[in-house]
Amino acid sequence: MGANNGHANEYEIISKLDGKKISQLPQHFSSWLSNLFPDHSGVLEVKKLNNEQKADISINIGKTIKYISIKSGSSNSFHSEPIATFIPFLRSIGISEVTLKTIVLFHFGDNTFDGTGKTRFTSAELRRAYQTRFKQASDELSENEIIKAIIERCITKGRFLTNYVVDGIYHGTEKEGFYISTESIYRILLRKSHRSKNGTINIGMLTYQPGSRNLWGIPGSEQKRSQSEIKWRSFIRDVCDFKRFR
């Protein structure tokens, strides 16, 4: 589901919830909303938030307000920001200069640190050339305190100090879906076992990649080269397993 469809989905969910009592809602909403609002006799007020927030909507009953991120479809991208701001953030949380250089080398994929190389390589080609460096970077990025800081930046709060911390993520549509709390997100992503390493540079179960390496130099995609992206490729499976076995 693309960005425009994602926004349409959010407004459909808002329309479904706003002005309703929790008791009037289908189970895929009422089950988690009743936990968020123990005194749930009032009417829900639901609003769309601006794009700087990790939360997409706010929900309140009376003076109690909760912030929810909405995901849908097979989308597994949780964060995007310019590499020019993401690298300084990583440096601020203690990532070594060696690992920062490895990330930038992988990001541009042209054997330079500024994207000016004439030949752009695929991730598979880069893995063959820099396998040891990528593993060392992944090991450093997968330390618990680093993962916690990246979860906050990329999933639960975002880049800006004034952002609200999300209470959880709802994945789905107005017709069906599931909810996972922020507390459970940390528990899943900080597990030491059953981690799925399915990226070149891993941050625990999360992966780092450029917005696009634009291998063929397509003019309309060139600006995506400057974007860092964080993905949680196994999000749906990990959440379903967590709910099943906890």
C-alpha positions, 0 to 999 in steps of 0.5 A: 500500500503506497503513501497516498493509499496509506493516508486514505486508510488512516482517514477511513480508520478515523471515520470508523472510530471518531464519535463512537463508543468502544462498545460500538466498535468491532473486536479488532478495534475494541480489544485494544482500545478497551485496554488503552482506556479502562474507563471507556464509557465515553466517546472517542475523539480521533484526529490526524497528526502532522507528518513529523510525528511517528504517531499518525492519529491521536485518540482521546476519551475525556482527558485521556489521550493516546497516540497511535501509529498506523501501518497497512499492507505489506509495507515494512519501512518504518523510517526515512530521513536524510543521511546528512542528519542520520549519520550525526544522530548515530555519532551522537549515540556513540557509533564509531567512525569506522562503522559510520564510514561503512554505512556511508560506503554501503549507502552510496554504493559507488566506492566513495563517501559522497556519492560521486563515484561513476559506477554504482554497485548492487547490494549483492556486489557490495556484500562480496566486497565488504562482507567483513566490514558489514558484519562488524558494523551490524555487530556494533549497531546491534548492541542493546543501548544502540537498538533502544535509541534507534527504536525511539528515533525510527519507530516510537518517537521520531527525529524531533524532541517535541514529538509524542511517543506512540503508545502502539502500532495498529496494522490493518484497515477499518475492516481488520487488523491487529495492535501491538503496544510500544512496550511489546515492540521493545520486547520483540526487537531486543530479544537475543534469540530468534533474530532474523538477519535479512539485510546487509547492515542489521540493527538487531532485527531492523535493517538499514538501506538507502532510499534508492541507490538509483543504479541506472541514474533515473533523474526522478529517483536521484533525490532518493539517494540522499535518504536513509531508510530503516526497515522491519522486514519481518514485522508482521511475522514477528508480532504474530509470533510474539502474540502467539507464544507470549 
